[in-house]
């Protein structure tokens, strides 16, 4: 039986997911700051805005920011815990890069 590695180990997984949640919490605050800056810039550039434009800006900027942050954090989570090294490529011996 193989030894548990990376995210298969409960202690490593718990620490990694705790770190992930902490990073996402801080980035949610960063996203809120970006929303504030976007609203301020729009206010200075376009003047008063209707409520639906304010809500669309808040949702659009914050969700876009969080989606990018979440995807990058998952990449670093996967790589940092050794999860990427556990993947077995059945085609690695059959594909030649020299062609």
Protein Blocks (a to p, Z undefined) as FASTA:
>chain_A
ZZdehjllmklmmmmmmmmmmmmmmmmmmmmmmmmmmmmmmmmmnopadfklmmmmmmmm
mmmmmmmmmmmmmmmmmmmnommmmpccfklmmpcfkZZ
